[in-house]
Amino acid sequence: MTCVATKAVLSPAKGRLVEMMQQLNFGRIEDLVVRRGEPVHHPPPRMVREVKFCAENGPRPEAAKQDFTLKAQVRALFAQMNAVGDGVIARIEVKRGLPFRMTVEEVTA
């Protein structure tokens, strides 16, 4: 896994992805382009929000903070993005503002 431990040391593109996941809280991010292990926000990925009835659906409380320690799930996502290098992450499932699972299309030789 990557050694990045706080949001403050992330690249702007990775910091923005963390903020997107916190704002989404529950749902998925689709068709995220990755170049040299970095998320590309132009064109923006598609965000699909999951709404839970009679539950908290707003952004995560951490979204208001400038810096905080990154959870293991976020560090694991960035390690996977580095492994992808250049490509497209078809889907990142987000639960409680954290990446839960991702789907990557691969071409076989």
N, C-alpha and C positions, 0 to 999 in steps of 0.2 A: 504494500500500500504506500501511497504517497506520504511524505513526512509533514505536509502542511497541517498545522493544528488549529489555526484560528482563521476566522473570516477575513481579518484585516490583511493577511498576507496573500490572499488569493488574487489572481488576475482579475481585472474588471469583468471579463466575460464569465468567469466561474462565480464571482460574487453575485453577478446578476442572476445566474441560474439558481443559486441558493435562495435569493430573494423571491424568485418566481415560485419555487417549491413552497416557501413559507406562506406566500400569498394564496397559493392554490389550496394548501392544507390537505385536501383529499381529492384525488383525481389522477390525471395523467398528462404527460407532455409527449407530444407525438412529432415525429419527423424532425428531430434535432440534428442539424448538420454539425459535424465535428471536423476541425482542421488542426493538424498537429497537436491533437489531444485537447484542444480548446473548443468550447461550444461557440457556435456562430449564431448570432441573433438577427442576422439579415440574410435571408428572409426569416421572420420570427417563427419559432415552432408553434404548432397548434396546441392550445391548452384546453383540456376538457375537465370541467369541475364536477365533482361528485357532491351532491347535496344530501345530507342526512337530516331527516325530519326530527324535530324535537331534540336537536343536538347542536353543538357549537360548530358553525360553518365558516366563521371568520378566519382571518389570517392568524398565524402562530404568534404568540407574544414576543418571540425572539425577533420578529420582523422589524420591531422598533429599535433594536439594538444595532449599533455600528460594528461591534466586535463581540465575538463569543467563540468558545471552543467548538470545533466541528465534531459532530458525532461520527462514529465509526462508519455508518452507512454512507455519509457524504464523502468521506475519505475513500471508501471502497468504490463509489461511483466515479470519482475522479481518477482512480487507478485504472478502472475499466476504460474510461475515455482515453487515457494515455495509451492503453493497449490497442484501442481501435485506431488511433492515429488520425487517419482521414477516412471519413465514412458518414453514415447516417444511423443514428439510434432511432429505431422505429417507434419505441415506446419506453417511457420511464413512468412506472407507477409510483404515485406519491401517497403516503399515509402519514398523517400527523406532521406534515411538512417535511418528511424525510423520504429519500428514495427507497423504495421497497424492492423493486424488481425492474430489470430493463430487458428489452428485446432488441437484438441487432441482427439484421439480415447479412448473411455471409455468402460469398460466391465460392463454389467449390471448383477445384482445378480439374 
